[in-house]
Amino acid sequence: MIKNLFDKSGQSTPRTDAVLTQIHVPSSVDATPVPAKMAGRIATAEREIEAFQDRWDRPQIEQFVAADYQLVYQSLLWTLESQPTIGQRFLEWGSGFSIVSAIAAEIGLNAIGIEAESDLLAMGRKTIQSWNVSVELVQGNFLPPGADLLSEDPMLPSLGHDVADGYQQLGLDLDDFAMVYAYPWPGEDDFLEVVFDRYAARGALLMMFCGPNDIRLWRKTS
């Protein structure tokens, strides 16, 4: 159940260099019970990721790294129960196996994933089918057109993907989404914050998994 509550329970920290406000996700969020069905699905997906990464018959996709999906599930639940939302449309940037998109759909969000790599997209479709949830997946670039020009580092892994514009395929823009999730490559978090700040809708949320026990949540406030 999605709750659009307008009394924030988290501490907010304004940024001086942007119009994003960080929302404190409490460390106790990892104590949120994970239903057995969800825990089982996540465990199965993690085994499939391990098997995929252990294959020797194709090049490794170096930019794909698994997140802590139980923590992401717990953090998404906390966010929906404690933070105001501007809608139900959810976007996963670089959806990979689409586990986060599947989690979002399972808890009631209208989930969409954009993934550049065809092999990962195929595995994402397998996840969606096995979880029996409704998620729209497209192969494409999750950066809005022109967003690469916002980067001060031309070597960031998110740049230079020779794939179609994911938003054009969806018939949507980034500001049509209420929440975006990303697992940034080390050093990319600031860049993704800048992209979100530039293109997202006022009031939209950006959640990033940045490593073990490190979930960051931002709101575009103006």
C-alpha positions as semicolon CSV with decimal commas, in nm:
position;residue;x (nm);y (nm);z (nm)
1;M;0,000;0,000;0,000
2;I;0,141;0,339;-0,101
3;K;0,094;0,614;0,156
4;N;0,122;0,976;0,046
5;L;0,206;1,124;0,387
6;F;0,297;1,488;0,412
7;D;0,465;1,483;0,753
8;K;0,831;1,391;0,706
9;S;0,983;1,168;0,972
10;G;1,338;1,193;0,837
11;Q;1,586;1,472;0,893
12;S;1,650;1,685;0,585
13;T;1,977;1,848;0,489
14;P;1,966;2,125;0,225
15;R;2,243;2,134;-0,033
16;T;2,406;2,464;-0,108
17;D;2,503;2,377;-0,467
18;A;2,170;2,244;-0,596
19;V;1,799;2,227;-0,532
20;L;1,814;1,874;-0,394
21;T;1,744;1,807;-0,026
22;Q;1,883;1,494;0,134
23;I;1,643;1,289;0,345
24;H;1,799;1,090;0,625
25;V;1,718;0,718;0,598
26;P;1,747;0,582;0,954
27;S;2,001;0,307;1,018
28;S;1,725;0,107;1,185
29;V;1,558;0,058;0,846
30;D;1,746;-0,272;0,809
31;A;1,539;-0,411;1,099
32;T;1,222;-0,393;0,888
33;P;1,088;-0,750;0,847
34;V;1,124;-0,890;0,496
35;P;0,839;-1,130;0,410
36;A;0,951;-1,486;0,342
37;K;0,821;-1,472;-0,015
38;M;1,020;-1,157;-0,090
39;A;1,333;-1,288;0,084
40;G;1,310;-1,608;-0,118
41;R;1,274;-1,424;-0,446
42;I;1,571;-1,202;-0,366
43;A;1,786;-1,501;-0,266
44;T;1,699;-1,681;-0,592
45;A;1,780;-1,369;-0,795
46;E;2,114;-1,330;-0,619
47;R;2,207;-1,690;-0,705
48;E;2,117;-1,622;-1,068
49;I;2,340;-1,315;-1,066
50;E;2,629;-1,519;-0,929
51;A;2,580;-1,783;-1,198
52;F;2,563;-1,512;-1,466
53;Q;2,884;-1,351;-1,346
54;D;3,065;-1,685;-1,322
55;R;3,009;-1,773;-1,688
56;W;3,329;-1,804;-1,892
57;D;3,176;-1,817;-2,242
58;R;3,116;-1,443;-2,281
59;P;3,283;-1,116;-2,176
60;Q;3,204;-0,989;-1,829
61;I;2,982;-0,680;-1,799
62;E;3,206;-0,486;-1,566
63;Q;2,956;-0,213;-1,487
64;F;2,702;-0,457;-1,343
65;V;2,732;-0,511;-0,968
66;A;2,459;-0,653;-0,743
67;A;2,314;-0,431;-0,471
68;D;2,189;-0,529;-0,125
69;Y;1,835;-0,596;-0,244
70;Q;1,689;-0,664;0,099
71;L;1,813;-0,323;0,217
72;V;1,672;-0,161;-0,097
73;Y;1,335;-0,328;-0,030
74;Q;1,338;-0,207;0,331
75;S;1,438;0,145;0,227
76;L;1,170;0,167;-0,041
77;L;0,905;0,059;0,211
78;W;1,028;0,317;0,462
79;T;1,023;0,588;0,196
80;L;0,668;0,514;0,085
81;E;0,545;0,503;0,444
82;S;0,717;0,820;0,563
83;Q;0,767;1,055;0,268
84;P;0,528;1,243;0,041
85;T;0,526;1,125;-0,319
86;I;0,413;1,306;-0,633
87;G;0,289;0,988;-0,797
88;Q;0,348;0,615;-0,839
89;R;0,572;0,603;-1,147
90;F;0,912;0,452;-1,060
91;L;1,223;0,436;-1,280
92;E;1,533;0,221;-1,236
93;W;1,839;0,370;-1,404
94;G;2,047;0,083;-1,544
95;S;1,805;-0,188;-1,440
96;G;2,035;-0,490;-1,487
97;F;1,849;-0,798;-1,362
98;S;1,555;-0,562;-1,283
99;I;1,532;-0,685;-0,925
100;V;1,471;-0,336;-0,787
101;S;1,207;-0,272;-1,053
102;A;1,041;-0,600;-0,956
103;I;1,051;-0,504;-0,588
104;A;0,898;-0,165;-0,671
105;A;0,618;-0,330;-0,867
106;E;0,556;-0,579;-0,587
107;I;0,499;-0,299;-0,335
108;G;0,260;-0,112;-0,563
109;L;0,465;0,123;-0,778
110;N;0,430;0,160;-1,154
111;A;0,781;0,036;-1,231
112;I;0,990;0,094;-1,542
113;G;1,352;0,001;-1,609
114;I;1,600;0,129;-1,867
115;E;1,903;-0,092;-1,944
116;A;2,169;-0,051;-2,215
117;E;2,310;-0,406;-2,218
118;S;2,104;-0,660;-2,413
119;D;2,225;-0,959;-2,204
120;L;2,122;-0,785;-1,882
121;L;1,791;-0,683;-2,034
122;A;1,721;-1,048;-2,116
123;M;1,793;-1,147;-1,756
124;G;1,572;-0,862;-1,636
125;R;1,283;-0,994;-1,843
126;K;1,343;-1,335;-1,686
127;T;1,319;-1,179;-1,339
128;I;0,995;-1,002;-1,423
129;Q;0,844;-1,321;-1,561
130;S;0,947;-1,537;-1,266
131;W;0,822;-1,280;-1,013
132;N;0,499;-1,239;-1,213
133;V;0,494;-0,861;-1,173
134;S;0,415;-0,585;-1,420
135;V;0,730;-0,394;-1,516
136;E;0,807;-0,220;-1,845
137;L;1,167;-0,269;-1,959
138;V;1,335;-0,095;-2,251
139;Q;1,684;-0,114;-2,394
140;G;1,834;0,231;-2,408
141;N;2,024;0,512;-2,242
142;F;1,886;0,620;-1,905
143;L;2,054;0,960;-1,933
144;P;1,822;1,220;-2,086
145;P;1,949;1,365;-2,415
146;G;2,220;1,619;-2,343
147;A;2,276;1,504;-1,984
148;D;2,627;1,379;-2,062
149;L;2,731;1,743;-2,107
150;L;2,674;1,795;-1,733
151;S;2,964;1,566;-1,646
152;E;3,304;1,711;-1,565
153;D;3,462;1,368;-1,622
154;P;3,423;1,227;-1,978
155;M;3,533;0,881;-1,858
156;L;3,239;0,805;-1,627
157;P;3,093;0,458;-1,702
158;S;2,741;0,594;-1,761
159;L;2,861;0,801;-2,054
160;G;2,911;0,694;-2,414
161;H;2,654;0,416;-2,446
162;D;2,570;0,381;-2,815
163;V;2,206;0,292;-2,763
164;A;1,874;0,460;-2,827
165;D;1,718;0,720;-2,600
166;G;1,521;0,518;-2,344
167;Y;1,277;0,801;-2,277
168;Q;1,181;0,836;-2,642
169;Q;1,095;0,466;-2,652
170;L;0,880;0,505;-2,343
171;G;0,713;0,822;-2,466
172;L;0,805;0,980;-2,132
173;D;1,054;1,230;-1,989
174;L;1,244;1,210;-1,663
175;D;1,008;1,464;-1,509
176;D;0,721;1,217;-1,557
177;F;0,861;0,999;-1,275
178;A;0,792;1,029;-0,904
179;M;1,093;0,824;-0,797
180;V;1,422;0,719;-0,955
181;Y;1,659;0,449;-0,827
182;A;2,025;0,407;-0,921
183;Y;2,334;0,216;-0,811
184;P;2,607;0,456;-0,923
185;W;2,957;0,347;-1,008
186;P;3,210;0,490;-0,758
187;G;3,250;0,859;-0,834
188;E;2,928;0,884;-1,033
189;D;2,691;0,970;-0,751
190;D;2,751;1,345;-0,777
191;F;2,695;1,334;-1,153
192;L;2,366;1,145;-1,119
193;E;2,252;1,394;-0,858
194;V;2,324;1,677;-1,102
195;V;2,131;1,499;-1,380
196;F;1,836;1,441;-1,149
197;D;1,851;1,802;-1,032
198;R;1,844;1,923;-1,394
199;Y;1,574;1,699;-1,541
200;A;1,349;1,557;-1,267
201;A;1,014;1,697;-1,158
202;R;0,985;1,917;-0,853
203;G;0,907;1,694;-0,557
204;A;1,048;1,377;-0,715
205;L;1,271;1,142;-0,515
206;L;1,611;0,996;-0,604
207;M;1,726;0,685;-0,417
208;M;2,081;0,559;-0,460
209;F;2,246;0,247;-0,323
210;C;2,607;0,351;-0,280
211;G;2,753;0,047;-0,106
212;P;2,703;-0,167;0,205
213;N;2,463;0,001;0,449
214;D;2,469;0,317;0,237
215;I;2,128;0,416;0,101
216;R;2,092;0,783;0,007
217;L;1,765;0,958;-0,060
218;W;1,718;1,300;-0,219
219;R;1,420;1,515;-0,306
220;K;1,414;1,784;-0,573
221;T;1,272;2,073;-0,376
222;S;1,250;2,352;-0,633
